[in-house]
């Protein structure tokens, strides 16, 4: 499985737009969480997902759990569909999370 060229272009644009929210958008006090459990035989795709999240500005909360303070569902859905990893990636929105102060500092909120 690979990400198509059209998907790469769309992902690149969404990464740029989503990352631009940091420091510009007012925080709505909700955390967007991406969690994944991608099998070892798909390790190359797992690394790509991790790289996209880092480029976007997500903060790693645990091994395969990443957090972002602004709306990013469109980006996550595109990653899931383009990589064919929908069954392995979860997206959620939280109003509160433990150790929130560390995240607030990381995102300068």
C-alpha positions as CSV (number, residue, x, y, z in Angstrom):
1,X,0.0,0.0,0.0
2,X,1.2,3.5,-0.9
3,X,-0.1,7.0,-0.7
4,X,-1.0,8.3,-4.2
5,X,0.6,11.4,-5.7
6,X,-2.7,13.2,-5.4
7,X,-3.0,12.1,-1.8
8,X,0.6,13.4,-1.1
9,X,-0.3,16.8,-2.5
10,X,-3.5,17.0,-0.6
11,X,-1.8,15.8,2.6
12,X,1.0,18.4,2.2
13,X,-1.5,21.2,1.8
14,X,-3.6,20.0,4.8
15,X,-0.4,19.7,6.9
16,X,0.5,23.3,6.1
17,X,-3.0,24.6,6.8
18,X,-3.4,22.6,10.0
19,X,0.0,23.6,11.3
20,X,-0.7,27.3,10.6
21,X,-3.4,27.1,13.3
22,X,-0.8,26.9,16.0
23,X,-0.3,30.3,17.5
24,X,-3.0,31.9,15.3
25,X,-6.2,30.2,16.2
26,X,-7.9,30.7,19.5
27,X,-7.9,27.5,21.5
28,X,-11.4,26.0,22.1
29,X,-10.1,24.1,25.2
30,X,-10.5,20.8,23.4
31,X,-7.7,18.3,22.6
32,X,-7.7,16.3,19.4
33,X,-6.3,12.9,19.8
34,X,-4.9,10.4,17.3
35,X,-4.2,6.9,18.4
36,X,-2.9,4.1,16.2
37,X,-2.0,0.5,16.4
38,X,-0.5,-0.3,13.0
39,X,0.8,-3.8,12.5
40,X,4.5,-4.5,12.1
41,X,4.1,-5.6,8.5
42,X,2.9,-2.0,7.7
43,X,5.8,-0.4,9.6
44,X,6.7,1.9,6.6
45,X,3.2,3.4,6.6
46,X,3.3,3.7,10.4
47,X,6.5,5.7,10.1
48,X,4.8,7.9,7.5
49,X,1.9,8.5,9.7
50,X,4.2,9.4,12.6
51,X,6.2,11.8,10.3
52,X,3.0,13.5,9.1
53,X,1.8,14.1,12.7
54,X,5.2,15.5,13.7
55,X,5.3,17.8,10.7
56,X,1.8,19.0,11.5
57,X,2.8,19.9,15.1
58,X,1.2,17.2,17.1
59,X,2.8,16.3,20.4
60,X,3.4,12.7,21.3
61,X,1.5,11.8,24.5
62,X,2.4,8.1,24.6
63,X,4.0,5.7,22.1
64,X,1.2,5.8,19.5
65,X,-1.0,8.5,21.0
66,X,-0.7,12.1,19.6
67,X,-2.4,15.3,20.6
68,X,-3.2,18.6,18.8
69,X,-5.2,21.5,20.2
70,X,-7.1,22.5,17.1
71,X,-9.5,21.0,14.5
72,X,-7.7,18.5,12.4
73,X,-10.2,15.8,11.6
74,X,-10.0,16.4,7.8
75,X,-6.2,15.8,7.9
76,X,-6.6,12.6,10.0
77,X,-9.4,11.3,7.7
78,X,-7.2,11.9,4.7
79,X,-4.3,10.1,6.3
80,X,-6.5,7.2,7.1
81,X,-8.1,6.8,3.7
82,X,-5.0,7.5,1.6
83,X,-2.9,5.0,3.5
84,X,-5.7,2.5,3.8
85,X,-5.1,2.4,7.5
86,X,-8.7,3.3,8.6
87,X,-9.1,0.2,10.9
88,X,-5.8,1.0,12.6
89,X,-6.2,4.7,13.4
90,X,-8.6,6.4,15.8
91,X,-9.5,10.1,16.1
92,X,-11.2,11.7,19.1
93,X,-11.9,15.0,20.8
94,X,-11.3,15.4,24.6
95,X,-12.4,18.2,26.8
96,X,-9.9,17.2,29.6
97,X,-6.8,15.2,29.7
98,X,-4.4,14.3,32.5
99,X,-1.1,16.2,32.5
100,X,-2.8,19.0,30.6
101,X,-0.3,21.6,31.8
102,X,2.5,19.9,30.0
103,X,0.5,20.0,26.8
104,X,-0.4,23.6,27.3
105,X,3.2,24.5,27.7
106,X,4.2,22.4,24.6
107,X,1.6,24.3,22.5
108,X,2.2,27.6,24.2
109,X,-1.5,27.9,25.2
